[in-house]
Amino acid sequence: MAVKVAVPRETRPGERRVALAPAALRQFEKLGVELLMQKGAGLESGFDDADYKGVTLVDSEEELLGQADVVLKVQPPTEKEVGMMREGTVVMGYMTPHEGDSRIKELCKRKITSLSMELVPRISRAQSIDALSSQGAISGYKAVLIAAERSPRFFPMLTTAAGTIRPSKVLVIGAGVAGLQAIATARRLGAQVNAYDVRSATAEQVESLGAKFVDTGVKAEGEGGYARELTAEEKKKQAEVLADYIAASHAVITTAAIPGRPAPKIIDKATVERMGRGAVIVDLAAETGGNCELTQAGKDVDHNGVLIVGPKNVPSSVAIHASEMYSRNLYNLLTLLIKDGELHLNWDDQVIADSCLTHGGEVKHGPTRERLEGEKS
């Protein structure tokens, strides 16, 4: 029998993405799997049930999950959803391994194999699976549009009969995927762009996009393509140099994040108070505490005329393309699990091994396992 791959409707408030977009159907069909989907799962993403040709539509979530061999998700499965899955089911999606301990324990109890998109190793072979990158690109793009929409200034330089309008000064903090996309988008809109990252190796990428790289003298290359945590002295030096650039900017996009940890504080209240009225900060790290001291997730904060925007789940606001990109990430991961039409977990494969959160009743991800064991002691 063909492997049954099921896609339930996302239930978390505000989540508009779906784990399977119609554009990816042809790729999934090549694997020889049987696709099942809960009715209406794609509606919030802009896809009608009729768009899913060849997919078996199922009325209830319980009926769907009860027959699935593989479950594709965007947000982590709830404990209720986990309880509907058969023992040995493979679930793929965001798993937020740094939180939701009761859910993780339920995954172990039900002996569910969970593959976390956050844990996909950042190696060349896994680039097509890297959902953090695909969704991060969307966040960077949308952050600039949010800043441009909220700003009382034009972004590009304009020469008019009423005089010349000088371009807005935009500062992008963090030159990962989100930051680079923000730089490119701000440049397309005609802004004058500066950018900063603690990883000095990103300077060439920043400059290739037409932005000026801010050199603070602090270097913090870390493992897996992420920045390491700075020392107190490094943070002070970084803050002093950046504060001058922030104060002179009309719009600031912050993207600095460390997976599983609170976002590093980069902009303090005093620096915000040096900014001009009408300046905008869009903090993409809002959901993990924010890069700005004044950020509130899901809210706009007006501080002395400076607007600090703390958007949540930004990729969901571009649901059609976000779903299409995410579907391809899941498909590329699934290709590693399907061999000759059957489900096969090769633990010698680094991508599978590193991405695994739970399997066979055990927590396989080291940091998560240590945290849970620490709670028992």
ROTORLO-754486 format. One record per residue (C-alpha): residue in three letters; x, y, z. Coordinates in steps of 0.001 Angstrom, whole numbers, plus 524288, in hexadecimal, padded with zeros to 5 digits. Layout:
% residues N
ALAXYZ
...
END
This chain:
% residues 377
MET800008000080000
ALA8045E80DE67FD1B
VAL809348164880843
LYS7FE0181F0680CD9
VAL8022282D3380E6D
ALA7F8198358881588
VAL7F6868444281692
PRO7ED608495B82135
ARG7E7DF857088221C
GLU7F04A8603A82A41
THR7E9598642C836B7
ARG7F25C86E2483D19
PRO7EC1187BBD83CBB
GLY7F201884558323E
GLU7F86D8792F82AC3
ARG7F47A87A2B81C78
ARG7FEA1871298166B
VAL7FC248631481286
ALA8062785819811D7
LEU8024D8541880410
ALA8001E85DD97F91A
PRO7FA0D859B47EC13
ALA8067785DE97E4ED
ALA80DF9853037EBCD
LEU80469847F77E8A3
ARG80BAC8432C7DCAA
GLN81837841A47E47E
PHE8117D839E67EF48
GLU80B16831087E534
LYS8188D82D2B7E03A
LEU81B2E826D77ED65
GLY80FC581D877EB7E
VAL8095F8217C7F85A
GLU7FAC4822987FAC6
LEU7F7338308A7FE6E
LEU7EC2C83340807FC
MET7E7AB8409180CA6
GLN7DD9E845BD81616
LYS7D2F484D3380EEC
GLY7D54385BCF80EF5
ALA7E38885AAB8131A
GLY7E80D863C180843
LEU7DD5786E00808F2
GLU7E4B98779C811A8
SER7F03F876B880847
GLY7E7D2879FE7FC8C
PHE7E60486C127F782
ASP7D8C3865A17F561
ASP7D69D857117F762
ALA7D483856137E8BD
ASP7E29385A647E68A
TYR7E77884DAD7EC90
LYS7E5C6844727E10C
GLY7E836836407E49A
VAL7E852838D27F342
THR7DEBF831617FBDB
LEU7D6FE83B25803F4
VAL7D325836E2811A0
ASP7C8B283D46819F8
SER7CE1583C1A827B0
GLU7DB9783DDA82D48
GLU7DA1F831998357F
GLU7D6F082934829AB
LEU7E24682F388221D
LEU7ECBF82D9D82C7F
GLY7E828820168303F
GLN7EC2D81A6982324
ALA7F8708227082066
ASP8061E81CD381F2B
VAL80BE182A8281DC0
VAL805D98374D8225E
LEU80A148444F81CA3
LYS808308504D8252C
VAL80BEB85E8D825D1
GLN809F18613F8344A
PRO80D40856C483E74
PRO8029F84C8484082
THR7FA6084EA484C99
GLU7F9BD8443185712
LYS7EC128413C8523C
GLU7F11683F348446A
VAL7FC338369F84939
GLY7F22382E578505D
MET7EB1F82BE784375
MET7F74F8268A83CC7
ARG7FACA8182683C15
GLU806EB81342842E4
GLY812A481474839ED
THR80D0F81F88831BE
VAL817038291F82C32
VAL813798377A82DC6
MET81B1D84236826E4
GLY81A35850CC82974
TYR81E3485B55832E9
MET81F7F854DF84042
THR824B386013848BB
PRO82DD3856A984FF3
HIS831998612F859C9
GLU823C7861D085F62
GLY8171585A1A8607D
ASP81C8884F7E8695E
SER80F62848FC86BEB
ARG80D5E847AD85D39
ILE81AE4841D385B88
LYS818258382486672
GLU80B7B8346085FAA
LEU81301831F785304
CYS81BC5828A585AA0
LYS810578220E86158
ARG809E381F4C85435
LYS8170B81B3F84E4D
ILE815928255284387
THR821658285D83B18
SER821F88372983A17
LEU82AF683E3183095
SER82CBD84C79833F5
MET82EE08565682915
GLU8362D85EF4832CC
LEU8405685448834BD
VAL84387851E282665
PRO8526C85329825C0
ARG857AC85EBA81E3B
ILE85FED856F5814BA
SER860568581B805F8
ARG858A884B98803B6
ALA84D768506480C33
GLN84BCD85DF380653
SER83F89859EB7FEF2
ILE839A18551780BD6
ASP83D1686121813DE
ALA82FD0866ED81750
LEU835EB870F582068
SER83C77876C581472
SER830D18760B80B4C
GLN827B587C238153F
GLY832208859A819FE
ALA8334788B2E80C49
ILE824CB88E4880CBE
SER82634894E5819F7
GLY8314389D908152F
TYR829A28A1B48093B
LYS81D328A485810B3
ALA824338ABD781BA0
VAL828BF8B63881211
LEU81B0D8B7A680C84
ILE815E18B96781A5D
ALA8203B8C3C481D03
ALA81D5D8CAE581043
GLU80EB88CA9E812DA
ARG810228CFBF820CE
SER81A838D9E781DA9
PRO816468E7FA81B2F
ARG821358E90981122
PHE823928E47C80344
PHE82DE08D9C880255
PRO833658DDB07F4E4
MET8394A8EA997F0C0
LEU82F928F28A7E8E9
THR8323A8FE617E065
THR825CF906487DEB2
ALA82187913FB7DAFE
ALA81F83916277E988
GLY82D98912B67EC83
THR83628906D37EEBC
ILE832B68FC967F8F5
ARG83EA78F5D77FE69
PRO83E0C8E6F780034
SER83AD88E11680D67
LYS845FE8DB8D81561
VAL843528CD3F818AC
LEU84B6C8C501821F3
VAL84A498B629821A3
ILE84FA98AF1382D8D
GLY852DE8A0D982ABF
ALA8576389C1D81D69
GLY851EB88E6981D61
VAL847C188A6D81355
ALA83D77893BC818C7
GLY8470589EEA819C8
LEU84C6289D3D80C0D
GLN83EAD89CE080679
ALA83B6E8A92C80E34
ILE8476E8AFE4808A4
ALA843E08ABFF7FAC2
THR835CE8B0737FC71
ALA8397A8BD888028F
ARG843198BFE77F780
ARG8389C8BCBA7ED67
LEU830118C6F97F3D4
GLY83B1E8D0C27F240
ALA83F5E8D26980051
GLN84D368D532804D0
VAL850A68C8BE80C33
ASN85A7B8C59A816D4
ALA85B5C8B7F481C8C
TYR862008B157827F0
ASP864D98A38582C39
VAL86E0789E60836AE
ARG872F08949E82C97
SER87CD889C92824EB
ALA87C858927681A07
THR86F46897F4815DA
ALA8753B8A513811FB
GLU8777A8A0B2803F2
GLN8696189C1780297
VAL8643C8A8D08083A
GLU86C678B1087FF09
SER868B78A8B67F33C
LEU85AAA8AD107F580
GLY85E618BB5B7F536
ALA85E788BDF1803D4
LYS8695A8C33080C72
PHE86E578B9BA816CC
VAL86F828BF4C8247C
ASP87C288BAD482AC4
THR87B938BB78839A1
GLY8881A8B3D583B94
VAL880B18A888841E9
LYS8815389B2983B6C
ALA878FE88FD284011
GLU878F7884B683644
GLY8726C878E683C74
GLU86EE986AE2838E4
GLY86511866CB82E92
GLY864B38741182807
TYR85F8187AF383428
ALA866008857D83C25
ARG86B3E881F18498A
GLU8670188945855A1
LEU86F1B8957C85831
THR876B6898668647E
ALA872BD8A41C86CD4
GLU87E3C8AC00867A6
GLU87AE18A8A08597C
LYS86CB48AC4C85B8E
LYS870A88B98B860FC
LYS879BD8BC598558A
GLN86F7B8B7F484BAE
ALA864FB8C04185212
GLU86D208CC9F85210
VAL870068CC2C84383
LEU862798C79683F8A
ALA85B988D1D7847D0
ASP860AD8DCC083F1A
TYR85BE98D5E6832CB
ILE84EB88D2C0838E4
ALA84CC98E0D983D6C
ALA84F488E5D182F99
SER846288DC04828F5
HIS838468DE4782473
ALA835208CFBF824B4
VAL83BC58C47382BBC
ILE8393B8B608828EC
THR83E448AC9F83347
THR83FA589E1E83062
ALA8494F8991E83A8A
ALA8451988C398409A
ILE84B6E880808471A
PRO8432487406845B9
GLY83D7A86F9085299
ARG8420E87B8285A1F
PRO83CA18890E85CFA
ALA83FD1892DB85255
PRO84BDC89B218555C
LYS848BD8A8FD859B1
ILE84F4C8B23E8502A
ILE847678BEDA85100
ASP845308C49385E75
LYS83B828CF0186290
ALA845D78D9A8862BD
THR8495B8D6F485486
VAL83B148D7528506A
GLU83A058E4A9856F6
ARG8451E8E99F84E62
MET83D858E65384200
GLY835A98F09A83ADF
ARG826EB8F15283B9E
GLY820B68E935830D6
ALA82B7B8DEF883113
VAL827128D0CB83071
ILE82CE38C4708363F
VAL827C28B7618312D
ASP82C4A8ACBA83A7B
LEU82BC489F488341D
ALA8308589926840CD
ALA8246389DCD8481B
GLU81F408901984AD4
THR82B8C88C458524F
GLY82C6D898AE85A54
GLY830AA8A2728500F
ASN83D818A8E484C61
CYS8384F8B5D685178
GLU8361C8B81885FF3
LEU828C68BE4485D31
THR823788B3E4853ED
GLN8168F8AD5F85732
ALA8131E8A17184EFF
GLY8070E8A38E846D1
LYS806218B20684A0C
ASP80A448BF698453A
VAL810F78C7AC84F8F
ASP8120D8D66D84DB9
HIS81D438DBB1855E5
ASN81F5C8EA578549B
GLY81B2B8E9D684666
VAL823568DDDE842EB
LEU81B0C8D23783ED8
ILE81FC68C4BE8431F
VAL8188B8B9FA83BC2
GLY819078AC1B8413F
PRO812B38A378836CD
LYS80F778954183987
ASN80FEE88A0682FC2
VAL813B8892B78245E
PRO814AB887BB81A26
SER8064A884BB81C6C
SER802DD89219816D0
VAL8082088D998098E
ALA800C7880CC80AA6
ILE8007487C847FC64
HIS80EF087D3D7F980
ALA812D5879B580763
SER80ADF86D2C80637
GLU8109386A087F8DF
MET81E8686BA77FDBB
TYR81BF18643480A4E
SER8157685915802BD
ARG821CF8577A7FAC3
ASN82A068572A80728
LEU8217784C2D80C78
TYR821BA844E77FF8B
ASN8308F8454E7FF16
LEU8314083FF180CF0
LEU827468356D809D0
THR82F6C830BA7FE3C
LEU8399E82C5B80824
LEU82F83823FA80F1C
ILE828D981D2C80397
LYS83082812307FD23
ASP82A2F809697F2E9
GLY81CD280E2B7F71D
GLU81EF280ACD80577
LEU82202812AC8118F
HIS83035810EE81583
LEU83747818BD81FFC
ASN845D58187B81D76
TRP84C3D81CDD82A1E
ASP8597781D6C82364
ASP85430828F481B9E
GLN858708355C822C0
VAL84C7283CE881E6A
ILE8430C832E982418
ALA84AFA8309D83071
ASP84CFC83F0383377
SER83EE9842B68305A
CYS838FD838658393B
LEU832D483D51845C6
THR82C56830BB84A6D
HIS82C868227B8461E
GLY828938159084C47
GLY8246981BE085902
GLU8310C8236E85AEA
VAL83550831838591D
LYS840508312C84F22
HIS843D183F9984F32
GLY84E988415A85957
PRO84B4F84EE385EEE
THR83CD784B7E86004
ARG83FD383E8A8668B
GLU848D98451787050
ARG83E8984F4487394
LEU8340B8451C875EA
GLU83D1A83CB387E08
GLY840E084898885FC
GLU832A084AA688985
LYS8320983D0388F6B
SER83DE883EE589821
END
